């Protein structure tokens, strides 16, 4: 019964994690698909390259919440089904995996930084804050979101082990950490080559942010003719 409850909770968390808010928010706000420009990563940092800060902030908040909420619900309601902190950690891992490989978006997901942060904040707010502080320090000094994310991902399991001890749930943290570093492989190569984009930097030339077409080609020509007639 406990195993069934754990698997159902993980499945639900995976489905929640599969909601790609970078893509959804961009659609609602009339922006280009974040998978079509910049790093082509459906995440807040790439959405910021579109120049729309509100969209980036919303993406960041919702991506974090989809990691936070499933874990919190498991911690609050899980004990009545025999689920404890370890189960909650793996529920968080499931939500994280949903972001990386979303079933609703052809398994083309992001890197999971915000979702992982939400998971950590729900599991242990102090661990989440320590990891967030690490990210902020590295980002402030070097201005590279990818570098800050990799460093924070590596430090998170160590914080857990050194301060709060080795608990079974740390395996989920190690899994998220390794996957985060792996998902940033391309960024690490760019960092070494000195071609990585800095925080807030728009898509480089050759990778300009495309604008979603508002009209078909025919209607565009029609509008052009009307404009010529008016001027």
C-alpha positions in Angstrom: 0.0 0.0 0.0 2.8 2.4 0.9 4.6 1.6 -2.4 1.5 2.2 -4.4 0.9 5.5 -2.7 4.5 6.5 -3.3 4.3 5.6 -7.0 1.1 7.5 -7.4 2.5 10.5 -5.7 5.6 10.4 -8.0 3.4 10.0 -11.1 1.3 13.0 -10.1 4.5 15.0 -9.4 6.0 14.0 -12.8 2.8 15.2 -14.6 2.9 18.6 -12.7 6.6 18.9 -13.6 5.8 18.3 -17.2 4.0 21.6 -17.4 6.5 23.7 -19.4 5.7 27.2 -18.1 8.3 28.9 -20.3 6.4 27.7 -23.3 2.9 28.3 -21.9 3.6 31.8 -20.6 5.3 32.7 -23.9 2.2 31.6 -25.8 -0.1 33.5 -23.5 2.0 36.7 -23.7 2.4 36.5 -27.5 6.1 35.8 -27.4 8.2 33.4 -29.5 8.7 29.9 -28.4 11.8 29.9 -26.1 12.9 26.7 -27.8 13.4 28.6 -31.0 16.0 31.2 -29.9 19.0 31.8 -27.7 20.0 28.6 -25.8 16.7 27.0 -27.0 16.1 26.0 -23.4 12.5 26.4 -22.1 13.5 28.1 -18.9 13.4 31.6 -17.2 17.0 32.6 -18.2 16.3 32.0 -21.9 12.8 33.7 -21.7 14.7 36.7 -20.3 16.6 36.9 -23.5 13.3 37.8 -25.2 13.5 41.1 -23.4 10.3 40.5 -21.5 11.2 40.5 -17.8 7.6 39.8 -16.6 7.5 36.6 -18.6 10.8 35.5 -17.2 9.8 36.2 -13.6 6.5 34.3 -14.1 8.4 31.4 -15.6 10.8 31.3 -12.7 8.1 31.4 -10.1 5.9 28.8 -11.6 8.8 26.5 -12.4 9.8 26.7 -8.8 6.3 26.1 -7.6 5.9 22.9 -9.6 8.8 21.5 -7.6 7.7 23.0 -4.3 4.0 22.1 -4.3 4.2 18.4 -4.9 6.8 17.9 -2.2 4.9 20.1 0.3 1.7 18.1 -0.4 3.5 14.9 0.2 5.0 16.1 3.5 1.6 17.3 4.7 -0.7 14.5 3.5 1.8 11.7 2.9 2.1 10.5 6.6 -1.5 9.2 6.6 -0.5 6.9 3.7 2.9 6.0 5.3 5.0 8.4 3.3 7.7 10.3 5.0 10.6 12.6 4.1 12.3 10.1 1.9 9.2 9.6 -0.2 8.9 13.4 -0.4 12.4 13.7 -1.7 11.7 11.2 -4.5 8.4 13.0 -5.3 10.6 16.1 -5.8 12.9 14.1 -8.0 9.9 13.0 -10.1 8.7 16.6 -10.5 12.3 17.5 -11.6 12.3 14.7 -14.1 9.0 16.0 -15.5 10.6 19.4 -16.2 13.6 17.7 -17.9 11.5 15.3 -20.0 7.9 16.7 -20.1 5.4 14.2 -21.5 3.1 17.1 -22.7 5.9 18.7 -24.8 7.5 15.7 -26.6 9.9 15.2 -23.8 11.8 18.4 -24.7 12.3 20.2 -21.4 14.6 22.6 -19.6 17.5 22.2 -17.3 15.5 22.2 -14.1 17.3 24.8 -12.0 14.1 26.6 -10.7 12.2 23.3 -10.2 15.1 21.8 -8.2 15.2 25.0 -6.1 11.5 24.6 -5.3 12.1 21.0 -4.3 14.9 22.0 -1.9 12.8 24.8 -0.4 10.0 22.4 0.4 12.2 19.6 1.7 14.3 21.8 3.9 14.0 25.6 3.7 17.5 26.1 5.2 19.0 23.8 2.6 17.1 25.7 -0.1 18.3 29.1 1.2 21.9 27.9 1.5 21.8 26.6 -2.1 20.1 29.8 -3.3 22.7 31.9 -1.6 25.4 29.9 -3.4 23.7 30.6 -6.7 23.3 34.3 -6.0 27.0 34.7 -4.9 28.3 33.0 -8.0 25.9 34.8 -10.3 26.7 38.2 -8.8 30.4 37.8 -9.2 30.6 36.1 -12.6 27.2 37.0 -14.2 26.8 33.5 -15.6 23.5 31.8 -14.7 24.9 28.4 -15.9 28.0 28.6 -13.8 26.0 29.6 -10.7 23.6 26.7 -11.4 26.3 24.1 -11.7 28.1 25.3 -8.6 24.9 25.4 -6.5 23.9 21.9 -7.8 27.2 20.4 -6.7 27.1 22.1 -3.3 23.5 21.1 -2.4 24.1 17.4 -1.5 27.3 18.4 0.4 25.3 20.9 2.5 22.8 18.2 3.2 25.4 15.6 4.2 27.6 18.0 6.3 24.9 19.9 8.1 21.9 17.6 8.3 23.4 14.2 7.8 23.2 11.3 5.4 19.6 10.4 5.1 18.0 8.2 2.4 16.5 11.2 0.7 20.0 12.4 -0.2 20.0 10.0 -3.0 17.3 12.0 -4.7 19.4 15.2 -4.2 22.4 13.5 -5.7 20.3 12.4 -8.6 19.1 16.0 -9.3 22.6 17.4 -8.8 24.2 15.0 -11.4 21.4 15.6 -13.9 21.7 19.4 -13.5 25.4 19.2 -14.2 24.8 16.9 -17.2 22.1 19.2 -18.6 24.6 22.1 -18.5 27.2 20.2 -20.5 26.9 22.5 -23.4 27.0 25.6 -21.2 30.2 24.3 -19.5 31.8 24.0 -22.9 30.8 27.5 -23.8 32.2 28.8 -20.5 35.5 27.1 -21.2 35.5 28.6 -24.7 34.4 32.0 -23.4 31.3 32.2 -25.6 28.6 31.7 -22.9 25.9 34.4 -22.6 25.8 36.4 -19.4 22.7 37.1 -17.3 20.2 39.4 -19.1 22.1 39.2 -22.4 19.8 38.9 -25.4 20.2 36.2 -28.0 23.5 36.8 -29.9 23.4 37.9 -33.6 22.6 34.9 -35.7 20.3 33.6 -33.0 17.9 36.6 -32.9 14.6 36.2 -31.1 12.0 35.5 -33.7 8.6 37.1 -33.5 5.5 34.8 -33.9 3.7 35.6 -37.1 0.5 37.5 -36.5 -0.7 37.1 -40.1 -0.2 34.9 -43.1 2.0 36.0 -46.0 -1.0 36.9 -48.1 -2.5 39.1 -45.4 0.8 40.7 -44.8 1.0 41.7 -48.5 -2.5 43.0 -48.3 -1.7 45.2 -45.4 1.3 46.5 -47.1 -0.8 47.5 -50.1 -3.3 49.3 -47.8 -0.5 51.2 -46.1 0.8 52.4 -49.5 -2.6 53.6 -50.4 -2.9 55.6 -47.2 0.4 57.3 -47.5 
